[in-house]
């Protein structure tokens, strides 16, 4: 019996096949970090310093995954395109509602105009801040990263002639904060261990109406993640047992951080989110696109009449302004 030997076929990967595999691999690798980011956002886990920073860029991640989806479709990588589109729609579902205003309650109480400005270690233009106070008839001004020199510069610019009442805790570089008001202020201690850095006060608006305001500035998470969490948790709840409360300042957090969303569950609404302006960035270091980490949070018993982001020369933060309507 003769057994015929047949040659074993040799499978060779063509150059085109190798290139196609490489392209597919690169597309999948590009999607992985966005998939991780989306998962963190969905489960409400801020994670470490790097993921906290990445979560602030969630709206831009939606744009990136859409670009990857279109690229994958153009290259006929159907499954990769499908995954990219799922990520895009998931991020869009979380982010796009911030571009639409919510209906506000019809309230007949006093209007309170609040401005919050991070002065970047006192470098912000004091004349510009005072100009905004005049233009918008600001009642309460929250200042963070306020140095002793900045207080003097604001005084020379005429701030304390317009807003004569204040609770100021100036300090070198980033730790100084304060409240300046048109109305008499009584210092409070609403922010626990971080009270010196996040001062609070009760403002007497007249006619028996008082509000409580906190100048907010928890630590930047890239420098101290644990202090960021602790100082944010120091911030008070808003409830019917107290006067109307307002938190205003640099939160070092956006709506894509679970830490910030937890603050909202304490009885507050984000003024920007209420008016469909919560996608407008307020901070950038020049290397990343603007992200919205400066906020005015108002007691949910109030209504929001106006919100603006105002460019502030000299600072890496824009100021934020809100007009809040109190209940009768």
Secondary structure per residue as TSV (DSSP state, phi and psi in degrees):
chain	resnum	aa	ss	phi	psi
A	1	X	-	360.0	128.2
A	2	X	-	-105.0	123.3
A	3	X	-	-98.0	121.3
A	4	X	-	-85.2	124.8
A	5	X	-	-86.0	128.4
A	6	X	-	-109.1	139.8
A	7	X	-	-66.9	139.9
A	8	X	-	-78.6	125.7
A	9	X	-	-67.1	139.7
A	10	X	-	-103.1	120.8
A	11	X	-	-90.8	119.7
A	12	X	-	-114.9	131.8
A	13	X	-	-79.1	124.3
A	14	X	-	-74.0	162.0
A	15	X	H	-60.6	-38.2
A	16	X	H	-64.5	-39.6
A	17	X	H	-65.5	-40.1
A	18	X	H	-63.5	-42.3
A	19	X	H	-64.5	-40.1
A	20	X	H	-64.6	-41.5
A	21	X	H	-63.8	-40.4
A	22	X	H	-63.5	-43.4
A	23	X	H	-62.3	-45.3
A	24	X	H	-60.9	-42.3
A	25	X	H	-63.4	-40.6
A	26	X	H	-66.0	-40.4
A	27	X	H	-63.9	-44.5
A	28	X	H	-63.9	-42.6
A	29	X	H	-62.0	-37.0
A	30	X	H	-67.8	-30.6
A	31	X	H	-79.6	-25.6
A	32	X	H	-55.6	-51.2
A	33	X	H	-62.0	-32.3
A	34	X	H	-71.5	-33.5
A	35	X	H	-66.3	-41.6
A	36	X	H	-64.1	-44.9
A	37	X	H	-59.5	-44.6
A	38	X	H	-63.6	-40.1
A	39	X	H	-64.0	-43.6
A	40	X	H	-61.0	-42.1
A	41	X	H	-66.1	-39.0
A	42	X	H	-67.7	-40.6
A	43	X	H	-85.1	-9.9
A	44	X	T	74.3	44.0
A	45	X	-	-120.3	116.5
A	46	X	-	-77.9	-30.6
A	47	X	-	76.7	-142.3
A	48	X	S	-96.4	-172.5
A	49	X	H	-55.3	-41.6
A	50	X	H	-71.9	-41.4
A	51	X	H	-72.7	-30.9
A	52	X	H	-61.3	-45.3
A	53	X	H	-64.1	-41.2
A	54	X	H	-66.3	-37.4
A	55	X	H	-62.5	-31.0
A	56	X	T	-62.6	-21.0
A	57	X	T	-97.7	13.6
A	58	X	H	-51.6	-44.9
A	59	X	H	-59.0	-36.1
A	60	X	H	-72.4	-27.8
A	61	X	H	-62.7	-35.0
A	62	X	H	-63.4	-36.9
A	63	X	H	-68.0	-41.6
A	64	X	H	-64.2	-42.0
A	65	X	H	-69.1	-31.6
A	66	X	H	-65.8	-41.4
A	67	X	H	-62.6	-42.8
A	68	X	H	-65.1	-36.6
A	69	X	H	-63.6	-44.3
A	70	X	H	-65.2	-38.6
A	71	X	H	-64.9	-43.5
A	72	X	H	-65.1	-38.5
A	73	X	H	-63.6	-41.6
A	74	X	H	-64.0	-30.5
A	75	X	T	-93.7	3.5
A	76	X	T	62.2	36.3
A	77	X	-	-97.7	82.4
A	78	X	H	-65.2	-45.1
A	79	X	H	-67.3	-39.3
A	80	X	H	-64.1	-41.4
A	81	X	H	-62.3	-40.5
A	82	X	H	-62.9	-43.7
A	83	X	H	-62.4	-44.7
A	84	X	H	-61.3	-39.3
A	85	X	H	-68.9	-37.9
A	86	X	H	-60.9	-44.1
A	87	X	H	-62.7	-42.7
A	88	X	H	-60.3	-49.0
A	89	X	H	-67.6	-33.7
A	90	X	H	-65.9	-46.0
A	91	X	H	-64.9	-41.9
A	92	X	H	-60.1	-40.0
A	93	X	H	-63.5	-30.8
A	94	X	H	-83.4	-29.3
A	95	X	H	-100.7	-43.6
A	96	X	G	-62.1	-30.6
A	97	X	G	-56.0	-22.2
A	98	X	G	-69.9	-13.7
A	99	X	G	-89.9	2.3
A	100	X	S	-122.0	133.0
A	101	X	B	-74.0	147.3
A	102	X	-	-95.7	147.1
A	103	X	-	-66.5	133.5
A	104	X	-	-98.3	150.0
A	105	X	-	-66.4	145.6
A	106	X	-	-86.8	100.7
A	107	X	-	-113.3	150.5
A	108	X	-	-114.2	18.0
A	109	X	S	-86.8	-171.9
A	110	X	-	-65.1	153.7
A	111	X	E	-99.7	131.9
A	112	X	E	-118.6	125.0
A	113	X	E	-104.7	120.0
A	114	X	E	-117.8	135.4
A	115	X	E	-124.8	134.9
A	116	X	E	-125.2	130.9
A	117	X	E	-139.7	124.8
A	118	X	E	-86.5	121.4
A	119	X	-	-91.4	6.2
A	120	X	T	49.6	62.4
A	121	X	T	62.5	32.6
A	122	X	T	84.9	6.4
A	123	X	T	-86.0	-14.4
A	124	X	S	-61.7	148.8
A	125	X	-	-68.0	111.3
A	126	X	H	-65.0	-34.8
A	127	X	H	-62.5	-36.8
A	128	X	H	-67.4	-43.0
A	129	X	H	-62.4	-45.8
A	130	X	H	-64.0	-36.3
A	131	X	H	-61.5	-41.0
A	132	X	H	-65.7	-38.0
A	133	X	H	-60.1	-43.1
A	134	X	H	-69.1	-47.7
A	135	X	H	-60.9	-40.7
A	136	X	T	-102.3	8.4
A	137	X	T	50.5	50.7
A	138	X	-	-64.5	137.4
A	139	X	S	-96.3	-38.7
A	140	X	E	-134.3	129.1
A	141	X	E	-115.0	125.4
A	142	X	E	-103.6	123.5
A	143	X	E	-118.5	132.2
A	144	X	E	-125.2	163.2
A	145	X	S	51.3	47.7
A	146	X	-	-102.8	117.6
A	147	X	-	-96.0	165.2
A	148	X	H	-57.3	-38.0
A	149	X	H	-65.7	-35.4
A	150	X	H	-66.6	-38.0
A	151	X	H	-60.8	-43.8
A	152	X	H	-63.2	-41.9
A	153	X	H	-65.6	-39.6
A	154	X	H	-64.6	-37.8
A	155	X	H	-63.5	-43.4
A	156	X	H	-64.4	-30.1
A	157	X	T	-79.5	-4.0
A	158	X	T	95.2	14.0
A	159	X	H	-60.7	-45.1
A	160	X	H	-78.5	-5.8
A	161	X	H	-80.2	-29.9
A	162	X	H	-87.0	-44.6
A	163	X	S	-118.2	91.0
A	164	X	-	-79.5	-13.3
A	165	X	E	-105.4	139.8
A	166	X	E	-156.0	153.1
A	167	X	E	-126.8	105.2
A	168	X	E	-119.3	132.6
A	169	X	E	-126.2	69.5
A	170	X	-	-68.4	149.7
A	171	X	-	-155.8	163.4
A	172	X	S	-67.6	138.5
A	173	X	T	59.3	-113.8
A	174	X	T	-97.4	-5.3
A	175	X	S	-92.2	-10.3
A	176	X	-	-83.4	137.6
A	177	X	E	-145.7	164.0
A	178	X	E	-170.5	166.0
A	179	X	E	-122.7	135.5
A	180	X	E	-128.7	135.4
A	181	X	E	-140.8	152.5
A	182	X	S	-74.7	-23.4
A	183	X	S	-110.7	156.2
A	184	X	-	-57.1	138.1
A	185	X	E	-115.2	141.3
A	186	X	E	-118.4	118.2
A	187	X	E	-59.0	139.8
A	188	X	E	-124.4	175.3
A	189	X	-	-130.2	82.1
A	190	X	-	-100.5	-8.6
A	191	X	S	-118.1	33.8
A	192	X	G	54.3	-134.6
A	193	X	G	-66.3	-19.9
A	194	X	G	-99.0	23.3
A	195	X	T	-59.0	-39.2
A	196	X	T	-65.6	-33.2
A	197	X	T	-87.7	-26.1
A	198	X	S	-126.1	69.9
A	199	X	-	-66.6	154.3
A	200	X	E	-136.1	158.0
A	201	X	E	-157.9	157.7
A	202	X	E	-99.7	129.0
A	203	X	E	-107.1	128.4
A	204	X	E	-92.5	106.4
A	205	X	E	-85.4	-1.7
A	206	X	E	90.0	163.9
A	207	X	T	58.9	28.1
A	208	X	T	78.3	10.5
A	209	X	E	-101.3	127.9
A	210	X	E	-131.1	149.3
A	211	X	E	-130.2	159.6
A	212	X	E	-118.7	130.7
A	213	X	E	-127.2	140.7
A	214	X	E	-121.2	132.0
A	215	X	E	-85.2	110.9
A	216	X	E	-94.9	131.7
A	217	X	-	-163.0	72.1
A	218	X	-	-65.7	157.1
A	219	X	-	-55.9	148.1
A	220	X	-	-68.4	127.8
A	221	X	T	-64.2	-24.4
A	222	X	T	-69.9	-19.0
A	223	X	T	-97.5	-39.7
A	224	X	-	-153.7	93.0
A	225	X	H	-62.8	-37.9
A	226	X	H	-69.6	-38.4
A	227	X	H	-67.3	-35.7
A	228	X	H	-57.1	-46.7
A	229	X	H	-67.6	-47.7
A	230	X	H	-63.6	-43.3
A	231	X	H	-73.6	-30.7
A	232	X	H	-68.3	-38.8
A	233	X	H	-70.8	-17.1
A	234	X	T	-68.5	-21.2
A	235	X	S	-68.9	144.8
A	236	X	-	-80.4	162.8
A	237	X	-	-82.3	155.1
A	238	X	-	-111.1	125.0
A	239	X	-	-153.8	173.7
A	240	X	T	-66.9	-14.4
A	241	X	T	-76.3	-13.7
A	242	X	S	-122.9	169.0
A	243	X	S	-64.4	164.2
A	244	X	E	-54.0	133.6
A	245	X	E	-115.7	143.9
A	246	X	E	-132.9	130.9
A	247	X	E	-111.0	124.9
A	248	X	E	-140.3	131.0
A	249	X	E	154.8	-155.6
A	250	X	E	-97.3	104.3
A	251	X	-	-84.5	-9.5
A	252	X	S	50.9	34.5
A	253	X	-	-159.1	151.6
A	254	X	-	-118.7	179.3
A	255	X	T	-64.2	-11.4
A	256	X	T	-89.9	2.4
A	257	X	S	-101.3	131.1
A	258	X	H	-63.6	-30.2
A	259	X	H	-60.0	-41.7
A	260	X	H	-72.5	-41.0
A	261	X	H	-63.8	-31.0
A	262	X	H	-66.1	-36.2
A	263	X	H	-59.9	-39.3
A	264	X	H	-63.7	-30.7
A	265	X	T	-71.9	-6.8
A	266	X	T	-85.3	8.6
A	267	X	T	110.8	21.9
A	268	X	E	-120.7	161.3
A	269	X	E	-124.4	148.8
A	270	X	E	-85.5	121.4
A	271	X	H	-58.3	-42.0
A	272	X	H	-64.2	-43.4
A	273	X	H	-64.6	-36.7
A	274	X	H	-63.3	-31.5
A	275	X	B	-105.5	15.1
A	276	X	T	71.6	29.5
A	277	X	-	-122.9	21.1
A	278	X	T	-82.4	1.0
A	279	X	T	-95.8	-4.0
A	280	X	S	-77.4	120.8
A	281	X	-	-70.2	149.2
A	282	X	-	-122.0	-11.5
A	283	X	B	-140.9	141.6
A	284	X	-	-154.2	146.5
A	285	X	-	-98.8	10.4
A	286	X	S	90.2	-16.4
A	287	X	S	-105.1	-18.5
A	288	X	S	-123.2	155.3
A	289	X	-	-67.2	159.1
A	290	X	-	-59.8	139.2
A	291	X	B	-127.6	145.4
A	292	X	-	-87.3	92.0
A	293	X	-	-116.7	-0.7
A	294	X	E	-103.2	133.9
A	295	X	E	-144.0	159.4
A	296	X	E	-120.3	113.7
A	297	X	E	-101.6	127.7
A	298	X	E	-113.9	146.0
A	299	X	E	-48.3	134.2
A	300	X	T	-66.5	-8.1
A	301	X	T	-78.8	-7.7
A	302	X	S	-96.4	179.7
A	303	X	E	-127.7	156.1
A	304	X	E	-107.9	122.4
A	305	X	E	-96.5	-27.0
A	306	X	E	-160.1	153.0
A	307	X	E	-151.6	137.0
A	308	X	E	-143.0	148.5
A	309	X	E	-104.6	126.3
A	310	X	E	-119.9	123.4
A	311	X	-	-62.3	134.2
A	312	X	-	-126.4	99.6
A	313	X	T	-58.1	142.5
A	314	X	T	92.1	-17.0
A	315	X	S	-114.8	156.8
A	316	X	S	-89.1	1.8
A	317	X	B	-115.5	141.0
A	318	X	-	-83.8	150.3
A	319	X	E	-77.2	155.8
A	320	X	E	-123.2	138.1
A	321	X	E	-125.4	137.4
A	322	X	E	-140.6	140.9
A	323	X	E	-107.0	119.4
A	324	X	E	-113.8	132.2
A	325	X	E	-101.3	125.9
A	326	X	-	-88.8	155.2
A	327	X	-	-67.4	156.2
A	328	X	-	-64.2	360.0
